[in-house]
Amino acid sequence: MAKRGGFPGGMPGNMNNLMKQAQRMQKQMEEQAKALEEKEYTAQTGGGAVSITMNGKKEVSALTLNPEVVDPDDIEMLQDLIIAAVNEVVRQVEEEAGAVMGKMTGGMGGFPF
């Protein structure tokens, strides 16, 4: 008489429960990803001379320049400040996304197969 449930060869565990747990985890990950996409991050450079706001999808939603930093004779400085602010806000987005997803997938990196 054949056994009911499980895997051939006697693999332990209830596949149905495992699938339900995987579906719950997938839903949690999707919710976390959506929350990250909607969150806003801001970085400033030059003591607040340049401010950039970006969402978790890495879309810039605001750029603020202090009028004092706009010097037609020194455009390179303004460009450098903008680049530095963009790089910093992107780093913030990636750092938080990595931390949140790392918590969600913690301990799953070492599958034995």
Backbone as CSV, one residue per row, in Angstrom:
resi,resn,N_x,N_y,N_z,CA_x,CA_y,CA_z,C_x,C_y,C_z
1,MET,0.849,-1.178,0.000,0.000,0.000,0.000,0.894,1.241,0.000
2,ALA,0.592,2.229,-0.842,1.401,3.432,-0.977,1.143,4.378,0.191
3,LYS,2.215,5.068,0.564,2.090,6.082,1.625,1.412,7.311,1.056
4,ARG,0.695,8.028,1.910,0.025,9.254,1.477,0.871,10.448,1.904
5,GLY,1.029,11.430,1.009,1.750,12.666,1.343,3.251,12.455,1.365
6,GLY,3.966,13.515,1.589,5.414,13.448,1.652,6.030,13.228,0.283
7,PHE,7.291,12.926,0.286,8.022,12.693,-0.944,8.395,11.229,-1.035
8,PRO,8.494,10.697,-2.259,8.988,9.315,-2.400,10.376,9.225,-1.793
9,GLY,10.650,8.136,-1.194,11.946,7.972,-0.552,11.940,8.391,0.898
10,GLY,10.809,8.803,1.408,10.682,9.107,2.827,11.182,10.476,3.240
11,MET,11.225,11.476,2.369,11.661,12.824,2.749,10.698,13.373,3.788
12,PRO,11.199,13.784,4.943,10.331,14.246,6.023,9.708,15.604,5.706
13,GLY,8.651,15.922,6.417,8.029,17.236,6.292,6.725,17.191,5.536
14,ASN,5.971,18.189,5.770,4.677,18.309,5.122,4.791,19.355,4.020
15,MET,4.735,18.902,2.788,4.915,19.782,1.633,3.879,20.902,1.604
16,ASN,2.667,20.615,2.015,1.607,21.621,2.022,1.958,22.769,2.967
17,ASN,2.430,22.439,4.164,2.822,23.481,5.118,4.005,24.280,4.600
18,LEU,4.940,23.615,3.965,6.106,24.284,3.399,5.678,25.269,2.318
19,MET,4.749,24.879,1.474,4.257,25.765,0.413,3.518,26.971,0.996
20,LYS,2.714,26.752,2.035,2.005,27.858,2.676,2.997,28.846,3.290
21,GLN,4.023,28.323,3.929,5.043,29.176,4.533,5.769,29.978,3.450
22,ALA,6.092,29.365,2.336,6.759,30.051,1.231,5.868,31.154,0.662
23,GLN,4.571,30.889,0.547,3.646,31.895,0.032,3.539,33.085,0.986
24,ARG,3.511,32.809,2.306,3.474,33.889,3.293,4.733,34.734,3.202
25,MET,5.863,34.078,3.074,7.130,34.793,2.984,7.180,35.640,1.711
26,GLN,6.695,35.097,0.609,6.685,35.844,-0.647,5.810,37.090,-0.501
27,LYS,4.659,36.953,0.139,3.766,38.094,0.329,4.432,39.154,1.201
28,GLN,5.116,38.723,2.261,5.814,39.665,3.134,6.909,40.405,2.365
29,MET,7.632,39.680,1.529,8.693,40.302,0.749,8.126,41.316,-0.237
30,GLU,7.005,41.001,-0.854,6.363,41.937,-1.780,5.900,43.195,-1.046
31,GLU,5.353,43.022,0.165,4.907,44.171,0.952,6.091,45.044,1.351
32,GLN,7.193,44.408,1.762,8.398,45.157,2.138,8.961,45.915,0.936
33,ALA,8.989,45.269,-0.220,9.507,45.913,-1.428,8.649,47.124,-1.791
34,LYS,7.335,46.993,-1.680,6.435,48.115,-1.992,6.667,49.263,-1.013
35,ALA,6.818,48.950,0.269,7.068,49.988,1.267,8.381,50.707,0.981
36,LEU,9.405,49.956,0.581,10.693,50.569,0.250,10.569,51.489,-0.965
37,GLU,9.805,51.071,-1.961,9.637,51.882,-3.166,8.943,53.206,-2.861
38,GLU,8.046,53.203,-1.890,7.268,54.398,-1.573,7.990,55.341,-0.609
39,LYS,8.977,54.836,0.096,9.700,55.644,1.072,10.565,56.676,0.361
40,GLU,10.752,57.839,0.998,11.598,58.879,0.427,12.873,59.020,1.241
41,TYR,13.952,59.319,0.543,15.277,59.483,1.129,15.809,60.833,0.670
42,THR,16.525,61.524,1.552,17.076,62.832,1.213,18.543,62.878,1.613
43,ALA,19.347,63.473,0.747,20.765,63.685,1.040,21.092,65.132,0.720
44,GLN,22.001,65.681,1.515,22.441,67.061,1.309,23.960,67.089,1.208
45,THR,24.454,68.029,0.433,25.897,68.252,0.343,26.158,69.746,0.444
46,GLY,27.421,70.066,0.666,27.804,71.476,0.757,27.112,72.192,1.894
47,GLY,26.931,71.500,3.012,26.276,72.114,4.163,24.833,72.503,3.883
48,GLY,24.171,71.743,3.027,22.778,72.012,2.694,22.615,72.825,1.425
49,ALA,23.716,73.109,0.742,23.652,73.890,-0.494,22.892,73.147,-1.587
50,VAL,23.031,71.815,-1.601,22.326,70.970,-2.565,21.601,69.891,-1.781
51,SER,20.321,69.706,-2.095,19.515,68.680,-1.438,18.771,67.889,-2.511
52,ILE,18.845,66.562,-2.409,18.162,65.695,-3.374,17.273,64.731,-2.610
53,THR,16.041,64.576,-3.087,15.112,63.603,-2.516,14.795,62.577,-3.591
54,MET,14.825,61.310,-3.168,14.624,60.197,-4.088,13.746,59.167,-3.407
55,ASN,12.938,58.450,-4.200,12.149,57.366,-3.621,12.909,56.050,-3.759
56,GLY,12.337,54.988,-3.226,12.987,53.685,-3.247,13.120,53.075,-4.625
57,LYS,12.437,53.641,-5.622,12.581,53.175,-6.996,13.724,53.907,-7.692
58,LYS,14.431,54.727,-6.911,15.561,55.538,-7.393,15.121,56.584,-8.403
59,GLU,13.942,57.150,-8.152,13.432,58.258,-8.957,13.588,59.540,-8.146
60,VAL,14.279,60.527,-8.709,14.472,61.798,-8.022,13.153,62.561,-8.041
61,SER,12.712,62.965,-6.852,11.446,63.699,-6.761,11.655,65.170,-6.429
62,ALA,12.854,65.521,-5.945,13.111,66.923,-5.627,14.605,67.211,-5.680
63,LEU,14.924,68.378,-6.159,16.294,68.884,-6.173,16.222,70.332,-5.735
64,THR,16.912,70.670,-4.652,16.901,72.025,-4.140,18.320,72.564,-4.145
65,LEU,18.474,73.748,-4.710,19.775,74.417,-4.748,19.679,75.711,-3.958
66,ASN,20.632,75.922,-3.066,20.721,77.197,-2.389,21.237,78.203,-3.415
67,PRO,20.564,79.337,-3.606,20.984,80.295,-4.624,22.446,80.723,-4.491
68,GLU,22.984,80.698,-3.283,24.370,81.106,-3.077,25.366,80.163,-3.741
69,VAL,24.950,78.911,-3.996,25.858,77.934,-4.587,25.868,78.035,-6.114
70,VAL,24.954,78.798,-6.670,24.881,78.948,-8.122,25.790,80.111,-8.540
71,ASP,27.016,79.747,-8.885,28.021,80.724,-9.311,28.372,80.427,-10.760
72,PRO,27.983,81.301,-11.666,28.244,81.039,-13.085,29.727,80.850,-13.395
73,ASP,30.595,81.350,-12.542,32.034,81.203,-12.765,32.582,79.912,-12.177
74,ASP,31.742,79.157,-11.460,32.217,77.910,-10.849,31.152,76.816,-10.980
75,ILE,30.766,76.526,-12.202,29.764,75.496,-12.475,30.259,74.128,-12.017
76,GLU,31.568,73.874,-12.116,32.106,72.565,-11.729,31.800,72.245,-10.265
77,MET,31.875,73.246,-9.386,31.585,73.000,-7.973,30.129,72.574,-7.806
78,LEU,29.217,73.246,-8.482,27.794,72.890,-8.400,27.568,71.481,-8.938
79,GLN,28.192,71.159,-10.041,28.073,69.817,-10.601,28.584,68.763,-9.616
80,ASP,29.719,69.034,-8.996,30.277,68.090,-8.027,29.351,67.907,-6.832
81,LEU,28.748,68.997,-6.361,27.817,68.902,-5.227,26.588,68.079,-5.590
82,ILE,26.067,68.272,-6.804,24.893,67.509,-7.240,25.242,66.031,-7.371
83,ILE,26.374,65.735,-7.973,26.805,64.333,-8.121,26.969,63.684,-6.756
84,ALA,27.595,64.385,-5.826,27.803,63.835,-4.481,26.467,63.574,-3.781
85,ALA,25.511,64.490,-3.935,24.196,64.310,-3.302,23.459,63.131,-3.920
86,VAL,23.509,62.990,-5.236,22.850,61.861,-5.901,23.472,60.548,-5.440
87,ASN,24.792,60.488,-5.424,25.459,59.255,-5.006,25.122,58.893,-3.566
88,GLU,25.033,59.885,-2.697,24.714,59.620,-1.292,23.282,59.123,-1.130
89,VAL,22.332,59.724,-1.822,20.941,59.294,-1.664,20.744,57.902,-2.268
90,VAL,21.426,57.589,-3.364,21.349,56.239,-3.936,21.932,55.231,-2.949
91,ARG,23.038,55.587,-2.290,23.636,54.699,-1.294,22.655,54.423,-0.152
92,GLN,21.925,55.463,0.287,20.936,55.291,1.359,19.842,54.314,0.942
93,VAL,19.334,54.484,-0.274,18.271,53.608,-0.777,18.758,52.162,-0.824
94,GLU,19.934,51.943,-1.396,20.460,50.587,-1.540,20.783,49.958,-0.190
95,GLU,21.298,50.758,0.733,21.628,50.238,2.066,20.381,49.759,2.794
96,GLU,19.329,50.561,2.758,18.100,50.156,3.454,17.443,48.957,2.778
97,ALA,17.417,48.960,1.456,16.829,47.827,0.738,17.586,46.545,1.060
98,GLY,18.902,46.622,1.087,19.706,45.444,1.419,19.461,44.963,2.838
99,ALA,19.332,45.900,3.770,19.093,45.532,5.163,17.730,44.876,5.342
100,VAL,16.707,45.449,4.726,15.349,44.905,4.870,15.258,43.533,4.218
101,MET,15.754,43.400,3.012,15.672,42.111,2.325,16.581,41.078,2.994
102,GLY,17.684,41.527,3.564,18.556,40.613,4.292,17.860,40.010,5.504
103,LYS,17.059,40.821,6.191,16.288,40.314,7.326,15.259,39.289,6.865
104,MET,14.640,39.571,5.717,13.607,38.671,5.198,14.174,37.332,4.744
105,THR,15.367,37.346,4.189,15.943,36.118,3.627,17.045,35.557,4.512
106,GLY,17.228,36.085,5.696,18.292,35.633,6.586,18.245,34.127,6.799
107,GLY,19.413,33.510,6.669,19.505,32.073,6.889,19.095,31.233,5.705
108,MET,18.714,31.862,4.597,18.277,31.070,3.449,19.374,30.901,2.412
109,GLY,20.539,31.475,2.654,21.594,31.430,1.656,22.260,30.080,1.531
110,GLY,22.110,29.203,2.495,22.837,27.945,2.464,21.997,26.726,2.195
111,PHE,21.224,26.761,1.126,20.434,25.569,0.770,21.370,24.400,0.483
112,PRO,21.037,23.204,0.950,21.911,22.064,0.744,21.800,21.437,-0.635
113,PHE,21.112,22.060,-1.560,20.970,21.484,-2.892,21.319,22.479,-3.953
